[in-house]
Each structure stands twice: as C-alpha cells, then as structure tokens.
Amino acid sequence: MSHPRPFLPARRQRGFTLVEIAIVLVIIGLLLGGVLKGQGLIDSAKVKNVIQQSNSLQAAVNAYQDKFRALPGDDIQAMQHVPGASGNGNGDGQITEYQLAPQHLALGGFITGAFNGSSDFMTSAQGGAVYVYNDVVGGRGGNGIRFDNLPDGFSEQIDAKLDDGKFDSGSVRATNPYTNNGSIITRTAVFF
C-alpha cells in the first residue's frame, strides 16, 4: 500500500523582478554617466591648461621683445641680454632657433624652467612637445607656439576658443582636419 504523498506547495523559484533589474540598470547608467562626465571635465581642464600655456608663452615672447627689441631664440645679442645663454640667434625675425627660445625666455625670467638650448623642450598638459617656433602648419607660416601630438578634439577646442574652429584658416592651424575620432594631430600652431 502506498501512502499518498502529502500535498506540498510547488516550490516558488526566485529571480529578479523587472523593477529590480530596471533599478540596477539605472544605477549602472548613472555611474557610467558620472565617469564620462568626469573624463570630460579632465579633458576640458587640459584644454584650458594648453590655452593658458599658449597665452603665457605669447606674453613672454612679447615681454622679451619689448625689453630687448629682439625675439627669443632669434636674438643676435642673447648672450649679452641673458647671461648664461648657450647661443645667439641670427636676427632674421624668424624663430627658427626653437631650441634657444625657451632658454632665452627662462634665463630672462619670462618663464620658469631650465633649458640647455640644444635638446630640452617644453611640454603641454597633454604631454606633447611645445615650441616657440617659426613653422608652416595648415598652410600658414610664421612665428607662433606649436603644440605637438594633441588629440584632435583638443586641437579643435583650442581653435574654437582662440580662433575660428577651422583647422586650415585663421591664427590657429592644425596639420589635419578635426574628426573627433580620437586621432592625434601631429602639429597645432597658434600664430602671433
């Protein structure tokens, strides 16, 4: 004789409800949004730092020129004007002596740093090299501040804040069009 089994209620399987899943997804979305916004703020601060560096270097070049009636790097009397300079420029009005320019500015007290006049260079907030230089960038030539290896989004923001936002016109030029795809612009120049 078999005994009838007592009636057991069916086991209820537990899982996540749609409401619980929705709450988790909202929290994940808020966290990702916060991280992305934070990265945007960091990038914005770096762009502002690069712009400030450009403005400061332009002011330093103008102050050097006002004081010594010559451009840093190009100054034919730099060794007399700023004792300790490793060389003079050729005085042609073009700062092709880009390695001497930061040394002349630093020794003259216009910028901070120690530059040997031959192999040292300045760097930007993004880490690329910065030159006070006479160069051709984006179809324009002349003296300016050149920033190397900036993300194209940085170059575009700098151009938009200081000029017209177009890579090949105005006083801010870049070697490539702005694509905002994370590519690197090899040279961005702010001409003065």
N, C-alpha and C positions, 0 to 999 in steps of 0.2 A: 504494500500500500504506500502510495506516495503521498507525501504531505503537501498540501498546497502551500505554495510559497506565499509568504505574506506580501501584501501589496506594498511595494516600495515606490516612492515617487521617483520619477525619472530624474536622473542627475542633470542638474542645470549646468550647462557649460558657460563659463565666464569668459568674457572678452572685453575689448574696449568698445565703448559706445561711440557713436558718431560724434557726439558732443565732446567726449574726451579727446578723440583724435583731432577734432577741429581746434580745440584749445591748444594742444601740443603744436599743431601746425602754425597757429597764430604766434605762439611764443618763439618758435624757430624763426619765423619771418621777422619778428621784431629784433631778435638777436642779430640776424644777418643784416638787416637794415641798419642797425646801430654800428656794426663793424664796417659796412660800406661807407656810411656817413663819416665815421671816424677816419677812414682812409682818405676820403675826400678832403677832410679838414687838414690832415697831414700834408697832402699834396698841395692844397691851397697855401698853407704856410710856407712850403718850399718855394712855390712860385713867388710869393711876396718877398721871400728872402733873396731870391735871384734878382728881382726887380730892385730891391733896396741896394744890393751889391752893385748893380749897374749904375744906379743913381749916385752912389757914393764914389765909385771909380770915376764917373764923369766929373763930379765935383772936384775930386782930387786932381784930375788932369787939368781942369780949368784953373785951379788954385796954383798948381805948378807953373802953368803957362803965365798966369798973372805975375807971379813972383819972379820968374827967371826969363820971361819972354822967349820960351822955348817949350817944346813938347817933351815929356818924359820919354826916355829911350832915344829920341832924336836929338837931344840937347848936345851941341858941339862943345859946351863947356861944363858938362855934368860933373866931371871930376873936381872942378873948382866949386861948382854950386853945391854939390852934396858930397862932402868928403867921405871917402871910403868906396865911392863908385868904382866899379871894375872897368868902365869904359865910357867913351863919349859916343854920341850918335853922329850922323853925317849932316844934320841940319837941313835936310831937304823938305821938311814939313810933313813927311810920311813916317809913321811909326812902324817901320819895318824892323827896327831893333826891339822886337817884342820881348826879348829876354832881359834887356836892360830896363825897360819901362817900369816893372814893379820894383826893381831895385832902386831906381831913382826916386820913385814915389815914397818908398819906405824910408830911405835914408834922408829924404827931405821932410819927413814927419807927416806926410799926407795920408798914408795908410799904415796899418800895422803889419808886422811880419818881417821875416829875414829872407832876403832873396840874394843869391850869389851872382846874378847877372848872366849866367850861362845855362843852367839846367833846371832851376827852380821855376815853378809856375804856381799861380793861384788856382784855387778850386771853388766850385759853386756848391750850393746847398745840396745839389743832386750828385755831386762828386766828380763831375767832369772838369776839365781844364778851363781856365778863364784867362784871356789875353787882352791886353790893351794893344791894339794891332791895326795895321793898315792892310786890309784884305778885300777880296771880292767875294761877296756872298749874295746869292739870289739876284745876280745881275747888277749889283751896285758895288762900287768900290769906294774906299776911303778909310779914314781913321774911325775906330769905334771900339766897343767892348765885344769880344767874341766869346760865346759860351759853347763848349763842345759837348756832344753826346747827351743832349736833353731829350726826354720823351717828347714826342710830337705834341701831346696835349699841353705840356708845359710851355713849349715854344709858342703854340697858338695863343695861350692865355697871356703870355708876356707881350706878344704882338698886339693882341686886342686891348690890353691895358695901357700900352705905351704908344700905340700907333693905330693902324687901320685893320689889323687882323688878317691881312693877306700876306702870304709868305714871300711874294715877289714884288712888293711895292712899298713905298714909304721908307721910314728911317729904321724900321726893324725888318730884317730879312732872314730867310732860312734857306738851306740848301735843297729842301724838298717840300712839296705841298703838305699841308696838315691833313692827316687822315683819321686821327683819334683811334687808331687801331693798336696803339702801344708801340709803334715803331720808334726808332731813335733818329733824331735829326742830328746829323754829324756836326753842323755848324749853324749857330744862330747869332746874328750880329745886331748890335744896337749902335747905329752910326751916329756920330756927333759932328 
